């Protein structure tokens, strides 16, 4: 009997992606932006789907089901609900136009799916259900409480429920709807503070550590009041969802009670840090309140949706009495919904609990060049190397304060670099940290860099409280030993967004961390993403080589090769 072929598709929302299953086994998961060099692209994931099918040796006409991460019927109901809250005639007209445009785009996508995959059943999976399954499946399908919290699905903005393995049932119910959206408010304040929405919310989270949350605490409490069911968003302080309008997302009343909107590139002040701190504190309070709606002890939680990328808020959930276990998937945002939707359809149509690896390396093995091909572009190349020999070479370079990129193996899923598409550096030397921030990554100096450590060495440096942090999902407290040992990886709020590398996850990373500790006495490395500012994480070996030259890295692991730049070589090598 021929195995079913299920393709998950996330399109026309930020972070398009695709996932492919044959039977219940994951072939791969790919994010489109890396393949087309367009960060957070909304485009149809045609390249991702093509590569996944090629990896499986299948054609488009062999796809038996397409799982699409959007339910048109739920969107229609959401439109009706949101329109009732829009009193201003001009805004209602803009809303109608926006809703019509979005509906038309999704209808066009459904037609495209039917045309490109002619033998497939097209299944619309509710957006929050897709988020939920993206978190449940990698955890081995154990019973879990589920919280999904983002900007918006079709209509729901927060959903909660539970997965019951014995019944093979996900009970997921919407708590809040558009326009009551925590993700939207965070995006609105990100924009007000002069950063890019849907891209730089993490920068606002980092800035918050430098502010005084008490200054605008009362204002944010009025903007996002708690309710017995969840929370609301004040329409007096936050403009209802802006449909096709590039204006301020906050009302004049909010601005008068806080600070003026910061222009792009304007100097950051204490005012901006204070507003960010008050926002971050309120998000933490609201998130804790939501989890508290399911009382009891010993509960095992999964949290997904865009707001789940707020590692500070999620990290603080560990303090709650009803949280015994806490898991955030490697791709908690919209990109992960292609995998979750496919998982849902595999369960619905085949009755199978899909097999998704616990490791985050869900990509496919990339095409890699031979050493001779890299040399023809003017680079110095050594190798190919065995993994352990390569790890020793890189560890020696890091011990000399070199900064090294890594592009090898199937890519990690999601927004965090986890050792396959990374830049790594020595955390012991402040000058390395400064160079990494200002010359390599060219980003704000107040943003911290994440540490990476072997899981069995983490407890001496980080307050993990029995939890793992394999995907950099949790901001955890820094212990005294870390303060003495590597203060460069500690943020202003005394936390670090650590990656714990579990034994058996990645042999190269394990060998690298082990060898580096032998050379330096430190079990820690800095780990950040292999990308240039404003660009997606490198999705090809050519993009990785561009990072080597244009970011002034000292070396690059390219598969089993170690590559360096010939002196005086132009960065415009392509």
Secondary structure as UniProt FT lines:
FT   STRAND          5..10
FT   STRAND          17..22
FT   TURN            23..24
FT   STRAND          25..31
FT   HELIX           32..36
FT   TURN            39..40
FT   HELIX           46..56
FT   HELIX           60..62
FT   STRAND          65..68
FT   HELIX           72..83
FT   TURN            84..85
FT   HELIX           89..116
FT   TURN            118..119
FT   STRAND          121..124
FT   HELIX           127..136
FT   HELIX           137..139
FT   TURN            140..141
FT   STRAND          144..149
FT   STRAND          156..164
FT   TURN            165..168
FT   STRAND          169..177
FT   TURN            178..179
FT   HELIX           182..192
FT   TURN            193..194
FT   TURN            197..199
FT   HELIX           201..208
FT   TURN            209..210
FT   TURN            213..216
FT   HELIX           217..223
FT   STRAND          226..227
FT   TURN            228..229
FT   STRAND          230..231
FT   TURN            235..237
FT   HELIX           252..257
FT   TURN            264..265
FT   HELIX           270..291
FT   TURN            292..293
FT   STRAND          300..304
FT   HELIX           306..309
FT   HELIX           311..316
FT   HELIX           317..319
FT   TURN            321..322
FT   STRAND          325..328
FT   TURN            330..331
FT   HELIX           334..336
FT   HELIX           337..350
FT   HELIX           371..376
FT   TURN            377..378
FT   STRAND          379..382
FT   HELIX           387..399
FT   TURN            400..401
FT   STRAND          404..407
FT   STRAND          421..425
FT   TURN            427..428
FT   HELIX           430..435
FT   HELIX           436..440
FT   TURN            445..446
FT   STRAND          450..454
FT   HELIX           455..460
FT   STRAND          462..463
FT   TURN            465..466
FT   TURN            470..471
FT   STRAND          475..478
FT   HELIX           480..485
FT   HELIX           487..489
FT   TURN            492..493
FT   STRAND          495..497
FT   STRAND          499..501
FT   TURN            503..504
FT   HELIX           507..520
FT   STRAND          524..529
FT   TURN            533..534
FT   HELIX           541..550
FT   TURN            551..552
FT   STRAND          555..558
FT   TURN            559..560
FT   STRAND          561..565
FT   TURN            567..568
//
